[in-house]
Amino acid sequence: MAALVVAVLTVAGPALMVYLDFWFFLLVVNVPGIGFGIATLRKLPDPVEVERYIRYTWACTFAYAILFVLFTIPVVVLFMMMLLLTS
C-alpha cells in the first residue's frame, strides 16, 4: 500500500510544474508506478505476485524521481539564464 501511495504522491511534482506553466512535465507522470500499484491491490490473494508488483512499483517510483530531477535541472538553468539576461 505504501508503494502505491508514494507513486500517487509523485504526481505532485508535475502538478506544480503545470501550475508554473511548464505543461511538458505532464509527460513525466509516474503512470507505470501507479499502474503497478493498482495491479498489486488486484493480486492480493497471491503473495508471490504481490511481492513482485511491489518491487516493480518501487522501481518505477525511484526511476521516476531520478528522471524528474534530470528534467528539472535544465529548466532551472534556463530560468536562471533568462533572469540574468533580462536584468
N, CA, C and O atoms as CSV, one atom per row, in Angstrom:
chain,resi,resn,atom,element,x,y,z
A,1,MET,N,N,0.817,-1.190,0.000
A,1,MET,CA,C,0.000,0.000,0.000
A,1,MET,C,C,0.870,1.266,0.000
A,1,MET,O,O,0.536,2.261,-0.644
A,2,ALA,N,N,1.987,1.210,0.733
A,2,ALA,CA,C,2.863,2.378,0.791
A,2,ALA,C,C,3.443,2.702,-0.582
A,2,ALA,O,O,3.591,3.872,-0.937
A,3,ALA,N,N,3.768,1.676,-1.346
A,3,ALA,CA,C,4.330,1.916,-2.679
A,3,ALA,C,C,3.328,2.640,-3.567
A,3,ALA,O,O,3.707,3.535,-4.323
A,4,LEU,N,N,2.061,2.265,-3.485
A,4,LEU,CA,C,1.032,2.930,-4.284
A,4,LEU,C,C,0.845,4.375,-3.825
A,4,LEU,O,O,0.695,5.269,-4.658
A,5,VAL,N,N,0.852,4.612,-2.536
A,5,VAL,CA,C,0.683,5.973,-2.013
A,5,VAL,C,C,1.832,6.863,-2.483
A,5,VAL,O,O,1.604,7.990,-2.922
A,6,VAL,N,N,3.058,6.366,-2.392
A,6,VAL,CA,C,4.216,7.152,-2.827
A,6,VAL,C,C,4.155,7.384,-4.332
A,6,VAL,O,O,4.479,8.474,-4.802
A,7,ALA,N,N,3.745,6.376,-5.090
A,7,ALA,CA,C,3.634,6.535,-6.546
A,7,ALA,C,C,2.598,7.605,-6.901
A,7,ALA,O,O,2.809,8.392,-7.824
A,8,VAL,N,N,1.494,7.631,-6.178
A,8,VAL,CA,C,0.470,8.643,-6.445
A,8,VAL,C,C,0.971,10.026,-6.013
A,8,VAL,O,O,0.672,11.024,-6.669
A,9,LEU,N,N,1.723,10.092,-4.926
A,9,LEU,CA,C,2.240,11.374,-4.460
A,9,LEU,C,C,3.255,11.980,-5.434
A,9,LEU,O,O,3.500,13.186,-5.400
A,10,THR,N,N,3.839,11.160,-6.292
A,10,THR,CA,C,4.795,11.698,-7.261
A,10,THR,C,C,4.111,12.565,-8.313
A,10,THR,O,O,4.790,13.243,-9.084
A,11,VAL,N,N,2.804,12.555,-8.357
A,11,VAL,CA,C,2.078,13.408,-9.296
A,11,VAL,C,C,2.169,14.872,-8.854
A,11,VAL,O,O,1.910,15.769,-9.656
A,12,ALA,N,N,2.530,15.126,-7.601
A,12,ALA,CA,C,2.629,16.495,-7.100
A,12,ALA,C,C,3.696,17.298,-7.842
A,12,ALA,O,O,3.509,18.491,-8.082
A,13,GLY,N,N,4.801,16.668,-8.206
A,13,GLY,CA,C,5.861,17.371,-8.940
A,13,GLY,C,C,5.389,17.899,-10.287
A,13,GLY,O,O,5.512,19.096,-10.544
A,14,PRO,N,N,4.849,17.039,-11.159
A,14,PRO,CA,C,4.342,17.554,-12.432
A,14,PRO,C,C,3.174,18.523,-12.258
A,14,PRO,O,O,3.015,19.448,-13.055
A,15,ALA,N,N,2.355,18.320,-11.221
A,15,ALA,CA,C,1.245,19.249,-10.989
A,15,ALA,C,C,1.771,20.641,-10.664
A,15,ALA,O,O,1.227,21.637,-11.140
A,16,LEU,N,N,2.817,20.714,-9.864
A,16,LEU,CA,C,3.433,22.006,-9.556
A,16,LEU,C,C,4.019,22.638,-10.806
A,16,LEU,O,O,3.879,23.842,-11.016
A,17,MET,N,N,4.669,21.842,-11.631
A,17,MET,CA,C,5.262,22.379,-12.850
A,17,MET,C,C,4.187,22.854,-13.837
A,17,MET,O,O,4.385,23.856,-14.525
A,18,VAL,N,N,3.070,22.157,-13.910
A,18,VAL,CA,C,1.977,22.605,-14.777
A,18,VAL,C,C,1.426,23.922,-14.244
A,18,VAL,O,O,1.081,24.814,-15.019
A,19,TYR,N,N,1.343,24.042,-12.926
A,19,TYR,CA,C,0.894,25.294,-12.310
A,19,TYR,C,C,1.840,26.440,-12.669
A,19,TYR,O,O,1.405,27.583,-12.808
A,20,LEU,N,N,3.122,26.140,-12.819
A,20,LEU,CA,C,4.119,27.145,-13.200
A,20,LEU,C,C,4.238,27.304,-14.717
A,20,LEU,O,O,5.178,27.932,-15.205
A,21,ASP,N,N,3.289,26.736,-15.461
A,21,ASP,CA,C,3.198,26.818,-16.925
A,21,ASP,C,C,4.272,26.030,-17.665
A,21,ASP,O,O,4.627,26.378,-18.791
A,22,PHE,N,N,4.782,24.996,-17.060
A,22,PHE,CA,C,5.666,24.061,-17.756
A,22,PHE,C,C,4.856,22.800,-18.054
A,22,PHE,O,O,5.048,21.764,-17.418
A,23,TRP,N,N,3.947,22.900,-19.029
A,23,TRP,CA,C,2.990,21.833,-19.309
A,23,TRP,C,C,3.654,20.551,-19.768
A,23,TRP,O,O,3.082,19.474,-19.601
A,24,PHE,N,N,4.867,20.636,-20.352
A,24,PHE,CA,C,5.521,19.438,-20.870
A,24,PHE,C,C,5.936,18.478,-19.759
A,24,PHE,O,O,6.304,17.339,-20.047
A,25,PHE,N,N,5.887,18.908,-18.490
A,25,PHE,CA,C,6.187,17.999,-17.383
A,25,PHE,C,C,5.079,16.960,-17.188
A,25,PHE,O,O,5.263,16.000,-16.440
A,26,LEU,N,N,3.943,17.140,-17.845
A,26,LEU,CA,C,2.907,16.106,-17.799
A,26,LEU,C,C,3.382,14.823,-18.463
A,26,LEU,O,O,2.837,13.750,-18.201
A,27,LEU,N,N,4.389,14.924,-19.317
A,27,LEU,CA,C,4.915,13.745,-19.990
A,27,LEU,C,C,5.679,12.832,-19.048
A,27,LEU,O,O,5.913,11.670,-19.383
A,28,VAL,N,N,6.074,13.321,-17.881
A,28,VAL,CA,C,6.867,12.518,-16.958
A,28,VAL,C,C,6.072,12.091,-15.724
A,28,VAL,O,O,6.646,11.897,-14.652
A,29,VAL,N,N,4.761,11.947,-15.871
A,29,VAL,CA,C,3.946,11.451,-14.759
A,29,VAL,C,C,4.249,9.965,-14.570
A,29,VAL,O,O,4.449,9.236,-15.542
A,30,ASN,N,N,4.281,9.531,-13.333
A,30,ASN,CA,C,4.651,8.153,-12.978
A,30,ASN,C,C,3.495,7.179,-13.243
A,30,ASN,O,O,3.002,6.532,-12.319
A,31,VAL,N,N,3.077,7.080,-14.474
A,31,VAL,CA,C,1.958,6.199,-14.836
A,31,VAL,C,C,2.290,4.716,-14.610
A,31,VAL,O,O,1.448,3.993,-14.077
A,32,PRO,N,N,3.482,4.235,-14.995
A,32,PRO,CA,C,3.769,2.815,-14.745
A,32,PRO,C,C,3.767,2.467,-13.258
A,32,PRO,O,O,3.265,1.411,-12.874
A,33,GLY,N,N,4.318,3.335,-12.424
A,33,GLY,CA,C,4.339,3.069,-10.984
A,33,GLY,C,C,2.941,3.002,-10.394
A,33,GLY,O,O,2.649,2.131,-9.574
A,34,ILE,N,N,2.082,3.916,-10.808
A,34,ILE,CA,C,0.701,3.908,-10.324
A,34,ILE,C,C,-0.021,2.666,-10.835
A,34,ILE,O,O,-0.792,2.044,-10.104
A,35,GLY,N,N,0.232,2.309,-12.087
A,35,GLY,CA,C,-0.400,1.104,-12.653
A,35,GLY,C,C,0.026,-0.160,-11.932
A,35,GLY,O,O,-0.807,-1.019,-11.640
A,36,PHE,N,N,1.326,-0.285,-11.638
A,36,PHE,CA,C,1.795,-1.466,-10.900
A,36,PHE,C,C,1.248,-1.482,-9.477
A,36,PHE,O,O,0.976,-2.553,-8.934
A,37,GLY,N,N,1.084,-0.307,-8.865
A,37,GLY,CA,C,0.500,-0.250,-7.527
A,37,GLY,C,C,-0.946,-0.718,-7.518
A,37,GLY,O,O,-1.367,-1.426,-6.602
A,38,ILE,N,N,-1.697,-0.331,-8.519
A,38,ILE,CA,C,-3.089,-0.787,-8.623
A,38,ILE,C,C,-3.127,-2.282,-8.916
A,38,ILE,O,O,-3.970,-2.997,-8.373
A,39,ALA,N,N,-2.223,-2.762,-9.769
A,39,ALA,CA,C,-2.153,-4.196,-10.061
A,39,ALA,C,C,-1.814,-4.990,-8.805
A,39,ALA,O,O,-2.289,-6.113,-8.632
A,40,THR,N,N,-0.995,-4.413,-7.929
A,40,THR,CA,C,-0.671,-5.079,-6.666
A,40,THR,C,C,-1.914,-5.309,-5.838
A,40,THR,O,O,-2.095,-6.387,-5.272
A,41,LEU,N,N,-2.769,-4.311,-5.761
A,41,LEU,CA,C,-4.001,-4.450,-4.984
A,41,LEU,C,C,-4.941,-5.483,-5.602
A,41,LEU,O,O,-5.730,-6.104,-4.890
A,42,ARG,N,N,-4.866,-5.666,-6.892
A,42,ARG,CA,C,-5.736,-6.643,-7.550
A,42,ARG,C,C,-5.219,-8.070,-7.389
A,42,ARG,O,O,-5.983,-9.018,-7.573
A,43,LYS,N,N,-3.939,-8.246,-7.050
A,43,LYS,CA,C,-3.327,-9.568,-6.930
A,43,LYS,C,C,-3.210,-10.027,-5.469
A,43,LYS,O,O,-2.410,-10.918,-5.185
A,44,LEU,N,N,-3.958,-9.465,-4.560
A,44,LEU,CA,C,-3.788,-9.732,-3.129
A,44,LEU,C,C,-3.828,-11.208,-2.729
A,44,LEU,O,O,-3.082,-11.576,-1.821
A,45,PRO,N,N,-4.626,-12.070,-3.324
A,45,PRO,CA,C,-4.605,-13.465,-2.869
A,45,PRO,C,C,-3.294,-14.207,-3.162
A,45,PRO,O,O,-3.010,-15.219,-2.520
A,46,ASP,N,N,-2.512,-13.734,-4.095
A,46,ASP,CA,C,-1.270,-14.418,-4.479
A,46,ASP,C,C,-0.065,-13.633,-3.948
A,46,ASP,O,O,0.306,-12.619,-4.538
A,47,PRO,N,N,0.556,-14.080,-2.844
A,47,PRO,CA,C,1.646,-13.302,-2.229
A,47,PRO,C,C,2.878,-13.139,-3.118
A,47,PRO,O,O,3.568,-12.124,-3.026
A,48,VAL,N,N,3.166,-14.121,-3.976
A,48,VAL,CA,C,4.328,-14.007,-4.861
A,48,VAL,C,C,4.117,-12.882,-5.879
A,48,VAL,O,O,5.021,-12.085,-6.131
A,49,GLU,N,N,2.936,-12.829,-6.449
A,49,GLU,CA,C,2.604,-11.765,-7.403
A,49,GLU,C,C,2.610,-10.401,-6.722
A,49,GLU,O,O,3.088,-9.422,-7.296
A,50,VAL,N,N,2.091,-10.332,-5.525
A,50,VAL,CA,C,2.057,-9.061,-4.790
A,50,VAL,C,C,3.476,-8.558,-4.558
A,50,VAL,O,O,3.764,-7.382,-4.778
A,51,GLU,N,N,4.357,-9.440,-4.116
A,51,GLU,CA,C,5.736,-9.054,-3.854
A,51,GLU,C,C,6.422,-8.556,-5.123
A,51,GLU,O,O,7.165,-7.575,-5.084
A,52,ARG,N,N,6.180,-9.219,-6.234
A,52,ARG,CA,C,6.791,-8.808,-7.500
A,52,ARG,C,C,6.281,-7.439,-7.943
A,52,ARG,O,O,7.067,-6.588,-8.359
A,53,TYR,N,N,4.963,-7.224,-7.855
A,53,TYR,CA,C,4.413,-5.941,-8.274
A,53,TYR,C,C,4.812,-4.800,-7.332
A,53,TYR,O,O,4.933,-3.655,-7.767
A,54,ILE,N,N,5.013,-5.101,-6.059
A,54,ILE,CA,C,5.516,-4.073,-5.139
A,54,ILE,C,C,6.927,-3.654,-5.557
A,54,ILE,O,O,7.251,-2.467,-5.558
A,55,ARG,N,N,7.760,-4.629,-5.909
A,55,ARG,CA,C,9.108,-4.284,-6.389
A,55,ARG,C,C,9.054,-3.456,-7.660
A,55,ARG,O,O,9.817,-2.502,-7.806
A,56,TYR,N,N,8.166,-3.803,-8.582
A,56,TYR,CA,C,8.014,-3.030,-9.810
A,56,TYR,C,C,7.565,-1.596,-9.499
A,56,TYR,O,O,8.056,-0.638,-10.096
A,57,THR,N,N,6.635,-1.466,-8.564
A,57,THR,CA,C,6.136,-0.136,-8.206
A,57,THR,C,C,7.248,0.728,-7.641
A,57,THR,O,O,7.400,1.883,-8.039
A,58,TRP,N,N,8.039,0.170,-6.701
A,58,TRP,CA,C,9.138,0.949,-6.127
A,58,TRP,C,C,10.200,1.275,-7.169
A,58,TRP,O,O,10.750,2.376,-7.166
A,59,ALA,N,N,10.493,0.332,-8.059
A,59,ALA,CA,C,11.481,0.588,-9.106
A,59,ALA,C,C,11.020,1.725,-10.016
A,59,ALA,O,O,11.811,2.600,-10.366
A,60,CYS,N,N,9.762,1.715,-10.394
A,60,CYS,CA,C,9.235,2.792,-11.242
A,60,CYS,C,C,9.255,4.128,-10.503
A,60,CYS,O,O,9.545,5.163,-11.104
A,61,THR,N,N,8.952,4.114,-9.215
A,61,THR,CA,C,8.934,5.351,-8.444
A,61,THR,C,C,10.338,5.939,-8.312
A,61,THR,O,O,10.515,7.149,-8.451
A,62,PHE,N,N,11.330,5.104,-8.049
A,62,PHE,CA,C,12.698,5.605,-7.949
A,62,PHE,C,C,13.208,6.096,-9.302
A,62,PHE,O,O,13.867,7.132,-9.380
A,63,ALA,N,N,12.904,5.357,-10.360
A,63,ALA,CA,C,13.306,5.790,-11.700
A,63,ALA,C,C,12.628,7.105,-12.055
A,63,ALA,O,O,13.242,7.978,-12.667
A,64,TYR,N,N,11.362,7.250,-11.672
A,64,TYR,CA,C,10.638,8.493,-11.914
A,64,TYR,C,C,11.313,9.657,-11.190
A,64,TYR,O,O,11.496,10.726,-11.773
A,65,ALA,N,N,11.682,9.457,-9.933
A,65,ALA,CA,C,12.311,10.534,-9.162
A,65,ALA,C,C,13.612,10.981,-9.817
A,65,ALA,O,O,13.894,12.177,-9.881
A,66,ILE,N,N,14.397,10.042,-10.296
A,66,ILE,CA,C,15.653,10.382,-10.966
A,66,ILE,C,C,15.385,11.136,-12.267
A,66,ILE,O,O,16.051,12.132,-12.551
A,67,LEU,N,N,14.427,10.677,-13.052
A,67,LEU,CA,C,14.103,11.354,-14.302
A,67,LEU,C,C,13.537,12.747,-14.062
A,67,LEU,O,O,13.831,13.674,-14.817
A,68,PHE,N,N,12.731,12.902,-13.025
A,68,PHE,CA,C,12.159,14.213,-12.727
A,68,PHE,C,C,13.259,15.216,-12.391
A,68,PHE,O,O,13.209,16.369,-12.820
A,69,VAL,N,N,14.242,14.776,-11.629
A,69,VAL,CA,C,15.367,15.657,-11.305
A,69,VAL,C,C,16.147,15.993,-12.571
A,69,VAL,O,O,16.549,17.139,-12.768
A,70,LEU,N,N,16.361,15.000,-13.428
A,70,LEU,CA,C,17.094,15.251,-14.666
A,70,LEU,C,C,16.346,16.201,-15.600
A,70,LEU,O,O,16.978,16.954,-16.341
A,71,PHE,N,N,15.015,16.178,-15.580
A,71,PHE,CA,C,14.232,17.113,-16.380
A,71,PHE,C,C,14.185,18.493,-15.742
A,71,PHE,O,O,14.121,19.498,-16.450
A,72,THR,N,N,14.216,18.556,-14.426
A,72,THR,CA,C,14.076,19.829,-13.725
A,72,THR,C,C,15.353,20.662,-13.781
A,72,THR,O,O,15.278,21.888,-13.864
A,73,ILE,N,N,16.508,20.033,-13.737
A,73,ILE,CA,C,17.774,20.775,-13.724
A,73,ILE,C,C,17.921,21.676,-14.957
A,73,ILE,O,O,18.250,22.849,-14.785
A,74,PRO,N,N,17.697,21.202,-16.188
A,74,PRO,CA,C,17.818,22.113,-17.336
A,74,PRO,C,C,16.795,23.252,-17.307
A,74,PRO,O,O,17.095,24.367,-17.736
A,75,VAL,N,N,15.599,22.977,-16.808
A,75,VAL,CA,C,14.584,24.032,-16.733
A,75,VAL,C,C,15.033,25.115,-15.754
A,75,VAL,O,O,14.880,26.304,-16.032
A,76,VAL,N,N,15.577,24.716,-14.631
A,76,VAL,CA,C,16.062,25.692,-13.651
A,76,VAL,C,C,17.232,26.482,-14.219
A,76,VAL,O,O,17.311,27.695,-14.021
A,77,VAL,N,N,18.139,25.817,-14.919
A,77,VAL,CA,C,19.283,26.512,-15.520
A,77,VAL,C,C,18.801,27.517,-16.559
A,77,VAL,O,O,19.276,28.652,-16.585
A,78,LEU,N,N,17.870,27.120,-17.409
A,78,LEU,CA,C,17.335,28.051,-18.406
A,78,LEU,C,C,16.627,29.232,-17.747
A,78,LEU,O,O,16.754,30.368,-18.203
A,79,PHE,N,N,15.898,28.969,-16.697
A,79,PHE,CA,C,15.206,30.032,-15.977
A,79,PHE,C,C,16.208,31.023,-15.388
A,79,PHE,O,O,16.012,32.236,-15.474
A,80,MET,N,N,17.274,30.508,-14.793
A,80,MET,CA,C,18.292,31.378,-14.217
A,80,MET,C,C,19.011,32.182,-15.315
A,80,MET,O,O,19.328,33.354,-15.116
A,81,MET,N,N,19.262,31.561,-16.456
A,81,MET,CA,C,19.886,32.274,-17.567
A,81,MET,C,C,18.977,33.399,-18.067
A,81,MET,O,O,19.451,34.492,-18.376
A,82,MET,N,N,17.691,33.132,-18.144
A,82,MET,CA,C,16.758,34.168,-18.577
A,82,MET,C,C,16.727,35.317,-17.573
A,82,MET,O,O,16.654,36.482,-17.965
A,83,LEU,N,N,16.781,35.002,-16.306
A,83,LEU,CA,C,16.805,36.061,-15.294
A,83,LEU,C,C,18.063,36.915,-15.412
A,83,LEU,O,O,18.004,38.137,-15.270
A,84,LEU,N,N,19.187,36.281,-15.667
A,84,LEU,CA,C,20.431,37.022,-15.793
A,84,LEU,C,C,20.457,37.887,-17.045
A,84,LEU,O,O,20.992,38.996,-17.028
A,85,LEU,N,N,19.880,37.383,-18.130
A,85,LEU,CA,C,19.906,38.131,-19.384
A,85,LEU,C,C,18.911,39.304,-19.400
A,85,LEU,O,O,19.137,40.301,-20.087
A,86,THR,N,N,17.840,39.183,-18.661
A,86,THR,CA,C,16.840,40.255,-18.657
A,86,THR,C,C,17.173,41.333,-17.636
A,86,THR,O,O,16.555,42.397,-17.661
A,87,SER,N,N,18.114,41.100,-16.752
A,87,SER,CA,C,18.460,42.109,-15.735
A,87,SER,C,C,19.355,43.165,-16.282
A,87,SER,O,O,19.739,44.085,-15.560
